Amino acid sequence: MTGQPRSRSREAFERAKRLIPGGVNSPARAFGAVGGSPIFMARGEGPFVFDIDGHRYIDYIGSWGPLILGHCHPRVVAAVEVTVRRGSTFGAPTEVESELAELIISAVPSIDMVRMVSSGTEAAMSAIRLARGFTGRHVIVKFAGCYHGHVDALLVSAGSSALTHGVPSSPGVPPGCTADTLVLPFNDVEALSAAFDRRGRDIAGVIVEPVVGNMGLVRPSARFLTALRDLTREHGALLIFDEVMTGFRLSWGGAQQLLGITPDLTVLGKIVGGGLPVGAYGGRADIMEKIMPAGPVFQAGTLSGNPLAMAAGIATLRELQQNPPYQRLDELTDRLCSGLSQAATAAGVPHVINRCGSMWTLFFTGDPVTDLVSAQKSDTRRFAQFFWAMIERGVYLPCSQFEAAFVSVAHSQVEIEQTVAAANDAFGELI
């Protein structure tokens, strides 16, 4: 693919910039961290995406995680086609909402009841409100580099595109909105313990990505996870796992099943909608029953539980349940990461690869990456060079050092080996 033009993408971006702020509808798509113009996609098929100039790429983004089955999985496509002919939205209850709820509850250890919403941001926002309403407290603890959507109270030291664009907070968020948000370093047990010593009576909940995907892939230490559970329980605060990325991806029961830690509330998204806009939050029945109309904590949404998203989610989860892919995904991703590491080592490029299941990040730093500070030691200039070198070889990676990548069921050993071969060539180009 080296040297092939993407003139139609450039033209499409110029048009979009006249119509849409920055030319994109989410900052993560802007290529701000790697330079150049975003690549406009035309379609996806299995492990591939195709741009409007006709180039094919092996896709390791998968719409930032939800496409665990790959693009246009026949079961998902069929479910959506059947459903849309019956009606896309009613603003009234449907049975498919309960069907998806039953699947989620049967899979995720901590969830007795679940409420559907339309995005991960909405789910995180609602879970925070519920934690405050349930405990009667106001302070929320989050961790630097963890991203929980563009919620005012949580847009402090955020990861994802906020980190990539150098704006960990945002204009337009009044100081009062974040006055009750306490930001701590990820994986720092001492800081967490000290916070509870000082503010334990005020803390309503702690929200965390149990395996972080929004400052790149960062795993938690066992000691940190144990402290999260013990301290929240001891002080009467709620532990909230943001499993928007990790839910149904790292295991059938999410990161919490894999890690053996049971939170009080869980935030879900991505895979639960099978590629359509969706979010959900769930937890213990005594907490969830505080949500209106069962209880006093308000939350509503016209498109919450819309039939199209429910149908896509059911089809995806049924496929994962009936044909569990997790061992194969783990093996493929292990081979991919081993190959990338060998290629980087052969080229003399300092690097660290963090992986958990089918999520991974190649960091351009020689030091371990365990939190935001260590992630930010990465050589982002070199990452950008590698990104474009891989694009020219037909491999589509996240356009930021600080985003996780994903392997899907649709990937085979063939695509993995092609990616490793491309990386061997690409590393040779780095300066």
N, C-alpha and C positions, 0 to 999 in steps of 0.2 A: 504493500500500500504506500510505501514511502514516496512522497512528492505528489501524490494525487490531490487535486484541488478540492476545496470545499466552498466553492464560490456561492452556491445557493444558500448554504448556512449563513455565510457572511451577509448576503442580501437580506435574508429573513431576519437577522439580528438588527440590521439597520432599520428595517421596517418596524420591528417590535419596539425599538428604543423611542420611536416617535409616538407610540401608542401606550406603552406600558412602562412604568418607572423602572429605569435600568434595563429595560428590555426583557425582563423575566418576572415571573409571578412568585418566585421564591429565591432569596439570595444565594442559596446553595447551588443554583444552576448557572450562576453568572460567570464562572471561570475567573473570578477575581483573584484567586490564589495562584493561578497558573498562567494568567495572561492569555491574550488571544480572544477569539470569538467563541461563544458556546456553539456546540454542535446540535443542530436541530434534527430531531428524530422523526422518521416517517412511520415505522412499524417495528414490532418485535416478534420473534419466533423462537421458542425454546430458549437456548442460552445466548441468543444473538439479538442485537438491535441493528437497525439499518437507518442511516441518515438520509436526508432529502437529496443528497448528491449521489446516493446509490452505494455508499460504502457499508460494508458489514463489519461489526465489531463483536468480539466475545465480551459479554456484559457481566461485570462484577458489581454493578450497582443495584440492579433489580428494583428500580424505583425506590432506592434507599431502603430496601429490606423486605417489602411485602411479597415479592414474587418468588417465594421459596420453591414453587413448582415450575418456575420459568415463565416466559411470555406465552400468552394465549394457550394455556393448558386446556385441552378439549373439554374436560369435565367442568371447568369454571366457565368457559365460553358458552357451553350448552345451558348451564344453569341461568346465566344472565339473559340469554336469548329467550328462553321460556318465560322468565319472569317479566321482562320488559313488555312482552305482548299482553300480559295481564294487567299492567299498570306499574308505573315507576314509583309512585308515592301517593299516599292516601290521607295522611294526617290522622290516621286511625290505626288501632292495633291490628296486627296480622300474626298469624301462627308462626311464620318463619322467625320472628323475633324470639319466641320461646324456644324454637328448635336450636337456634344458634346459642342461646343462653344455656340450654342443657348441655351442649357440647363443651362450652367453656367451663362450666361448673364441674363437669365430669373430669376435665383434664387438669385444671389448675388447683393445687392442693389447698390454697387459702381462700378460695371463693365459694361462698354459700349462695350469694345473690349477686346479680350483675345488672348494670344500667348501660344501655347503648347510647352513644352520642355520635358525632359526625367527624371528629378528628382527635388526634392524640393530644393536641393543645387543650381542647375542650375537656377531655377526660382528666388531664392533670389538674386543670383549674377546678373542676368539680370535686375531685378527690381532696384537694386542699380545703375547699369550702366545707366539705363534709367532715374532715378531720377537726376543723375549728369548731363546727357546730356540735359535733359529738363530745368533744372534750371541754368546750367552753373556754378554751385558751386561744391565743392569737399567734404565737411565734412559730415559724416554720424553719426548719434547718434544711439547707441544701448544700451541695458540694461544688466547689470551683471546677468548671469544665463540664459539669453535667448540664444537659439541656432538656427542658421539660416543656417545650413549646414557647410561644411568644406571650405567655401570661405575664402581666405587669409585675406581680409580686415575685416571680421566679426569673425574670430577665436580668439577673445580677450574676456576674462572673459565669456567664453561660458558655456552653460549648457550641458545636455545630457551626453554622454559617456566621453566627455572632462572633465567634472566635476567629474564624477565617478572615473576616472583614475588619478585624481589629476593633470591634465595638462590643465589648462584653456586656454593656448595658445599652440603653437607648434613650435618646431624647424623646420627650413625650410621656415618660414614666415619672410621675410626681414622686418626690421623696417619701411622702406618706405611704405610698403603695409598697415600698420596700423596707419600711421602718421595722416591720416585724419579720423580716427575712434574715436569718443568720447564716452566713456563708463560711464553710469550713473546708480544709484541704481533704481531698479524697484519700482514703487509706490511712488517715492519721488518727489512730485510736486515742492518743493523748489529747489532741485538740477536741475530739468528740467528748471525751470524759470531762474535760474542763468546762465545756459548754453546758453540759448537764449539771455539773456542780454549781455553776453560776445561775443558770436560767431554767433548771429542770421543772419548776412549778409553772413556768409560762409556756413551755414548748407543747404545742398541739400535735406536731408530727415531724417526722424526718422523711424527706423524699429523696430517693437515690436511684440511679441506674445500677442495678445489682452487678451487671457487667456493662461498663461504659462503652458507648459507641460514638459519642459526640465530641470527644477530644482525640479521636482515634480509638481503637480498641484497647481498653485498659481493664485488667482483671482485678477483682478485690482480693485482699488477703483474707485468709480464714479468720484471723484474729479480728480484723475490721468488721467482718460480717457478724461474728459472735457478739462483739461489742455493740453493734447497732441493735441487735435483737434484745440483748440483756438490758441495756440502758433505757431503751424506750419502754420496755415492760416494767422496769423498776420504777420509772418516773411517771407512768400513766400516760405516756405519749403514744401515738400511733406510728407504726413503721409502714411506709408507703414505698412499694417497689414500682418504679417506672419501667415496665416491660414492653413498652411500645415497640422497641426493636427486638428484644430477646424472647418475647412471648411466642411460643410455638416454634421458634427457630432453634433454640439451643436444646430443647427437648420437648416432648409432648406437653409437659407441665411447665415449660419455661425455665428461666434461670433459677427460680426458687426450688424447683424439683431437682435440678442438676446440682445446686449448691447445698441443698438440705436446710434452707432457712425459710420459715413461713412468716410472711408479713401480715399486717392487719388489713391493708388495702393494696390492690394491684391495679395499675393503669396499663391498658392494652390498646393496640391499634394495629397498623400495618397488615400483618398476615390475617388477622381476624376479619378483614374486609376483602381478602383475596385480590387486592389491587384496586378496589374502589374506596372512596372516602369513608372512613369509619374510625371510631374510637369506642372504648368501653372502660368502665371501672367497676371493680367488684371487691367483695371482702366478706368479713363475718356478717352474719344475718343481723345481729344486734346493732351493728354500725349502719349497714345499708338501709335498715328500716327507719332511719332518721331522714331519708330523702322523701320529699314531697312526691306523691300525695300520701304516702304511708306515714311520713313525719314532717317536721317543720322546715327542713333545709331545702331551699328552692333550687331547682335545676330543670330546664325544659329545652326542647328543640324540635322544630317542625319536621326536620328530616332525620331525626334520631331514629335508628332502626328501620331506615327505608328499605323496601323489599329488594332492590338491586344489590345493595351492599350486603344484606343478610344472605341472599342467595349465593353470591360469590364467596362469602365467608364460610358458609355451610359446605359448599363444594370443596373448598380448599381444606378445611379441617377434616372432612370425611376422607379425603384422599390421604392426608397425613396419618389419620387413625388406622385406616385399612392397609396402608402400605408404608409403614414407618421408614423414613429415609435417613434417620439420624446417624446410624453407624456408617453408612455409605458417604454421607455428607462429611462426616468427620475424617474419613480416610482420604477423600478427594482433597479436602482443604489442607490436611496435613501434608500431602504430596505437593500441593501447590506452594505452600509456604516453605517447605524444605527446598524445593527447586529454586524459588526466588532467593532464599538465603544463600544457597550455594553459588548462584549467579553473582550476587552482590559481593560475596567473599572473594570469588575468583577475580573480580574487577577491583578489589581493594577498597570497596565502598563501605564506610562505617554504617551499620544498620542494626535495627532490632525488629523482629517480627513478633507481635502479640497476636495470639489466636485463642478463640474459645469456640469450639464446634465449627460452624460454617461462617463465623464472623472473624475478620482479621484486618490488621493494619501493618504495613511496612513503614516503619519510622526511619528517617534518615538521620539517625544518631547512634553512637556506639554505646550509650549508657542505657540501663534499664528504664523503661517508661512505666511509672506506677501512679502518676498523678498529673495535674495540669502543668506544674512547673517543669517536670522532666519531659513531658510531651513537647513543650515549647522550646526545648533545646534542639529540636530537629532542624535540619538544613532545608528550609522550605524552597530555596532557590534550586537546589539539586532535585528536590521532589518534583518541581514544576518541569524541569528538563526531562526527568524520567517519565512523567505523565505524557508529555507530548511525543516522546520517543515510542512509547507503547501505543499511543493513538495511531501513529504512522505504521505500526505493525498490526493493527486491527484488534487492539485490546482496549476496552473502555473501563477505566478505573475511576474511583471517586476523584473529583477535581479539587481536592483539598487534602493536605497532609492530615487534617484533623477530622476525618470521617472514616468510619469502618467500611470495609468492602464485604461482599456476600457471595457465597457459592450457592447455586440452586440445584434442585433435583435434575434439571435439564442438562446441566453440565456433565460431560463424560470425561473419561481419561484422555480422549483425543484433544479436547479443548484445553485441559490442564497442561498437557505436554506442549501444545502449541504456545500457550502462555509462557511457560518456562523458557522455551526456545526464544520467544520474542524478548524476554527479559535478558537473556544472555547477550543478545545483540544490543539491546537498549543500554545496558550498563556500560558497554564499551564506548558509548557516545558521551557519557557524562564527563564534565570538566571538573 
